[in-house]
Each structure stands twice: as C-alpha cells, then as structure tokens.
Amino acid sequence: MQEEFLKRGIYLTEEKLGKFAKFKDLLLEFNEKFNLTAIKTEKEIYIKHFVDSLIAVDKFKKLSTVIEIGSGGGFPSIPLKIVRDDLEFTLIEATGKKCEFLKTVVKELGLEKVTVLNARAEELGKEEKYREKFDYATARAVARLNVLSEYCMPFLKVGGKFIAYKGNAEEELIEAENAVSVLGGRIDSAEKYFLSDGGDERTIIEIEKVRKTPEKYPRGNGKERKNPL
C-alpha cells in the first residue's frame, strides 16, 4: 500500500510499512469484538484511516507533546506516531475495551512514549498534572468543533495548538467562533482536502492557544454537549 502514501507525498520505510500492516491486522481482529470502525476493507483502512491521519503529519513541531481526545481506534495518533517517532503521545479514551486495544497496539508495534489513559477529557482537563501541559491537542470524529474545543483547549499550553480533523467544516467553524474565543484560542487556519478522486471533503483546522483557559472550563457533567459555548 506504499502507493497510497506516495500519492500524498509520504514515503515510508519497509519497517514503517510493516507497522502499518500489523496495525491493520490488529484493527480487523479486534474490530469484531470491540466495534472500532465501520470501515472493514484493507484499502479503505489505508486511505480513510491511515492516510487521512497523516494529512497533518508535518504540522507538529519536533519533539512535541501531543494529547489526543477520544482516541477510539487510534486515529490520528497511532499513524502519526509510526511516522513521527519524535512525538510523545497521551491518548485519552473513555471506553475500557478500546483502551485495551490501544495498549495492545502500542505493545505489538513497539511504540515508545505513548500513554493510554482510560478517562474522560472533561475530568482530566481539570487536573493539574494535565491541564495546560501539552504542545498540541488533536481529535478526529469525536464531536462538533464548539464542543470539541472545550474538551481540548484546557490541555494546551499558551502558544500550543489544537489540530482538529473534520469533514466539511464551514458551518462548524462559524458555530465555534465564540467557544474558541472564550476558551483562550484563535482559529489559525482551515485547510480543505480530498482523500481521493470523488471522495468527501475534509478539513484540518488549527486553533492556537493565545491565553489561558478560564478555570471553570471544561464544565463537565455533559454540559459541553448539552449547552455548547
């Protein structure tokens, strides 16, 4: 499947291709038990999960710390880690079985400096150990941008960035302007792309943390979703 990566200008060594192949096998194996993805063919996994995850691979500065909210099957974190071994990841996932899968992947692929936490972002974001400690936060297919910003922005240092993987995001960008501002952020860029000919429109959004997030956020108890900023 090297050709799928090459279409995006990403060249991988045989070692890295081998890790992607093993990741694919583990995903298919565990998917039967844990319902990790609706995408089940090898080609679709490579394009819609692996290649898509790597669209933002060059947006992370070297040796940065990254927290991923709602890791699920490990996208974009695991593909990013395979290619960018310099990055240090903390993966937040609320479902125990998915955490079990992620830990298995980390072990089987021999990935270092990857921590998997079975926790909720709205609770962890209030803890001193994690609050405003990361260079980057990222998430893919978790919630609308205004909700997602409240989950992610509290983890970022001032000067850090939230990198969100979205579909067609024009409406969400407008909807999230207030939330981003209240949480101490500024929308830096929104880059559109298509995974393949005739594929759905996708967007990589970069939100910079320009000032501290007010202490009352995240609100918790489901308020982020029930009453978005």
Phi, psi and omega per residue, in radians:
M1 nan 0.247 3.121
Q2 -0.934 -0.627 -3.064
E3 -1.072 -0.564 3.130
E4 -1.162 -0.645 3.087
F5 -1.270 -0.700 -3.116
L6 -1.087 -0.553 3.103
K7 -1.026 -0.443 3.127
R8 -1.794 0.208 3.110
G9 1.310 0.378 -3.123
I10 -1.902 1.969 3.087
Y11 -1.732 2.281 -3.129
L12 -2.062 2.489 3.070
T13 -1.246 2.893 3.100
E14 -1.050 -0.624 3.128
E15 -1.087 -0.804 -3.136
K16 -1.198 -0.680 3.072
L17 -1.063 -0.656 3.106
G18 -1.114 -0.655 3.116
K19 -1.192 -0.679 3.088
F20 -1.128 -0.685 3.128
A21 -1.114 -0.729 3.115
K22 -1.168 -0.710 3.098
F23 -1.049 -0.750 3.114
K24 -1.054 -0.771 -3.138
D25 -1.104 -0.743 3.129
L26 -1.142 -0.685 3.136
L27 -1.076 -0.803 3.141
L28 -1.172 -0.666 -3.135
E29 -1.156 -0.870 -3.076
F30 -1.348 -0.385 -3.095
N31 -1.074 -0.551 -3.140
E32 -1.112 -0.525 -3.100
K33 -1.704 -0.639 -2.948
F34 -1.924 -0.041 3.120
N35 0.914 1.053 -3.063
L36 -1.441 -0.529 -3.086
T37 -2.727 2.615 3.065
A38 -1.518 -0.178 -3.137
I39 -1.544 2.093 -2.958
K40 -2.198 -0.080 3.098
T41 -1.645 2.618 -3.074
E42 -1.014 -0.816 -3.099
K43 -1.100 -0.738 3.141
E44 -1.144 -0.657 3.104
I45 -1.073 -0.766 -3.131
Y46 -1.136 -0.759 -3.075
I47 -1.384 -0.921 -2.987
K48 -1.432 -0.293 3.087
H49 -1.964 -0.982 -3.023
F50 -1.267 -0.972 -3.127
V51 -1.096 -0.764 3.134
D52 -1.015 -0.735 3.134
S53 -1.085 -0.514 -3.055
L54 -1.564 -0.003 3.134
I55 -0.994 -0.613 -3.097
A56 -1.751 0.300 -3.000
V57 -1.029 -0.502 -3.111
D58 -1.633 0.067 -3.104
K59 -1.540 -0.111 -3.127
F60 -1.756 2.201 3.117
K61 -1.174 2.663 -3.078
K62 -1.030 2.462 3.068
L63 1.088 0.516 -3.125
S64 -1.490 2.799 3.014
T65 -1.748 2.365 -3.061
V66 -2.276 2.299 3.020
I67 -1.951 2.323 3.119
E68 -1.938 2.252 -3.117
I69 -1.741 2.246 3.137
G70 1.179 1.010 -3.001
S71 -1.073 -0.618 3.128
G72 1.018 -2.045 3.122
G73 -1.465 0.030 3.090
G74 1.729 0.561 -3.128
F75 -2.089 2.222 0.153
P76 -1.611 0.031 -2.931
S77 -1.017 -0.861 -3.042
I78 -1.161 -0.852 3.055
P79 -1.013 -0.708 3.111
L80 -1.082 -0.748 -3.130
K81 -1.150 -0.674 3.120
I82 -1.026 -0.740 -3.101
V83 -1.487 -0.617 -3.097
R84 -2.000 1.348 -3.089
D85 -1.173 -0.237 3.124
D86 -1.280 -0.335 -3.091
L87 -1.426 2.522 3.101
E88 -1.898 2.163 -3.016
F89 -1.958 2.473 2.912
T90 -2.116 2.090 -3.063
L91 -1.827 2.124 3.141
I92 -1.828 2.128 -3.137
E93 -2.495 2.253 -3.051
A94 -1.437 -0.336 -3.095
T95 -1.656 2.121 -3.058
G96 -1.017 -0.736 -3.105
K97 -1.132 -0.639 3.099
K98 -1.204 -0.598 3.055
C99 -1.115 -0.691 3.087
E100 -1.031 -0.779 3.095
F101 -1.071 -0.839 -3.108
L102 -1.060 -0.720 3.123
K103 -1.138 -0.649 3.088
T104 -1.110 -0.778 3.121
V105 -1.058 -0.817 -3.136
V106 -1.020 -0.751 -3.129
K107 -1.213 -0.851 -3.074
E108 -1.154 -0.566 -3.136
L109 -1.562 -0.078 3.120
G110 1.143 0.655 -3.121
L111 -1.480 2.314 3.129
E112 -1.869 2.772 -3.130
K113 0.993 0.809 3.012
V114 -2.279 2.093 3.133
T115 -1.956 2.265 3.106
V116 -1.886 2.159 -3.119
L117 -2.080 2.199 3.058
N118 -1.487 1.620 -3.025
A119 -2.772 2.964 3.072
R120 -1.819 2.348 -3.075
A121 -1.043 -0.651 -3.080
E122 -1.189 -0.360 3.068
E123 -1.585 -0.786 -3.109
L124 -1.150 -0.533 -3.113
G125 -1.167 -0.229 3.108
K126 -1.649 -0.195 -3.087
E127 -1.437 2.350 -3.087
E128 -1.003 -0.592 -3.105
K129 -1.093 -0.486 -3.051
Y130 -2.017 -0.410 -3.049
R131 -1.205 2.210 3.121
E132 0.921 0.769 -3.122
K133 -2.016 -0.078 -3.000
F134 -1.982 2.597 3.089
D135 -1.314 -0.615 -3.116
Y136 -2.434 2.612 2.917
A137 -2.171 2.545 3.126
T138 -2.523 2.742 3.120
A139 -2.827 2.664 -3.119
R140 -2.490 2.180 3.063
A141 0.972 0.863 -3.126
V142 -1.935 -0.874 -3.094
A143 -2.855 3.018 3.070
R144 -1.140 2.734 -2.947
L145 -1.074 -0.629 3.137
N146 -1.151 -0.669 3.087
V147 -1.244 -0.810 -3.105
L148 -1.052 -0.633 3.135
S149 -1.088 -0.662 3.129
E150 -1.208 -0.527 3.059
Y151 -1.257 -0.682 -2.947
C152 -1.641 -0.714 -3.018
M153 -1.030 -0.630 -3.134
P154 -1.076 -0.386 -3.119
F155 -1.382 -0.293 -2.993
L156 -1.499 2.470 2.934
K157 -1.201 2.719 2.988
V158 -1.123 2.263 -3.041
G159 1.724 -0.200 3.093
G160 -1.406 3.090 -3.098
K161 -2.362 2.496 2.995
F162 -1.742 2.085 3.137
I163 -1.919 1.930 -3.060
A164 -1.861 2.315 3.063
Y165 -1.675 2.029 -3.089
K166 -2.300 2.971 2.998
G167 -1.481 -2.421 3.018
N168 -1.169 2.012 -2.913
A169 -2.014 0.196 -3.072
E170 -0.999 -0.816 -3.134
E171 -1.159 -0.735 -3.127
E172 -1.134 -0.624 3.130
L173 -1.088 -0.766 3.114
I174 -1.149 -0.778 -3.118
E175 -1.072 -0.563 -3.021
A176 -1.607 -0.050 -3.060
E177 -0.972 -0.792 -3.120
N178 -1.149 -0.807 -3.134
A179 -1.020 -0.824 -3.120
V180 -1.032 -0.774 -3.132
S181 -1.138 -0.825 -3.131
V182 -1.049 -0.638 -3.068
L183 -1.468 0.020 3.076
G184 1.653 0.339 -3.073
G185 -1.988 3.021 3.064
R186 -2.529 2.225 3.124
I187 -1.192 2.074 -3.056
D188 -1.583 -0.793 -3.116
S189 -2.819 2.782 3.059
A190 -2.491 1.865 -3.074
E191 -1.824 2.149 3.123
K192 -1.538 2.605 3.064
Y193 -2.759 2.889 3.072
F194 -2.165 2.342 -3.106
L195 -1.192 -0.675 3.138
S196 -2.701 2.969 -3.137
D197 -0.981 2.181 3.133
G198 1.375 0.072 -3.129
G199 -1.368 2.982 3.141
D200 -1.229 2.633 3.089
E201 -1.255 2.419 3.126
R202 -2.208 2.829 -3.127
T203 -2.498 2.361 2.968
I204 -1.831 2.091 -3.105
I205 -1.911 2.300 3.080
E206 -1.966 2.158 3.110
I207 -2.101 2.101 -3.116
E208 -1.558 2.438 3.063
K209 -1.521 1.931 -3.053
V210 -1.801 -0.255 3.066
R211 -2.738 2.891 -3.087
K212 -1.067 2.566 3.064
T213 -1.381 2.269 3.087
P214 -0.896 2.477 -3.013
E215 -1.027 -0.468 -3.078
K216 -1.294 -0.122 3.112
Y217 -1.880 2.466 0.001
P218 -1.271 2.613 -3.057
R219 -1.307 -0.585 3.134
G220 1.353 -3.108 -3.124
N221 0.957 0.533 3.070
G222 1.354 0.053 -3.107
K223 -1.116 -0.510 -3.136
E224 -1.039 -0.678 -3.119
R225 -1.528 -0.677 -3.084
K226 -1.252 -0.631 -3.082
N227 -2.415 1.259 -3.071
P228 -1.057 2.616 3.104
L229 -1.096 nan nan
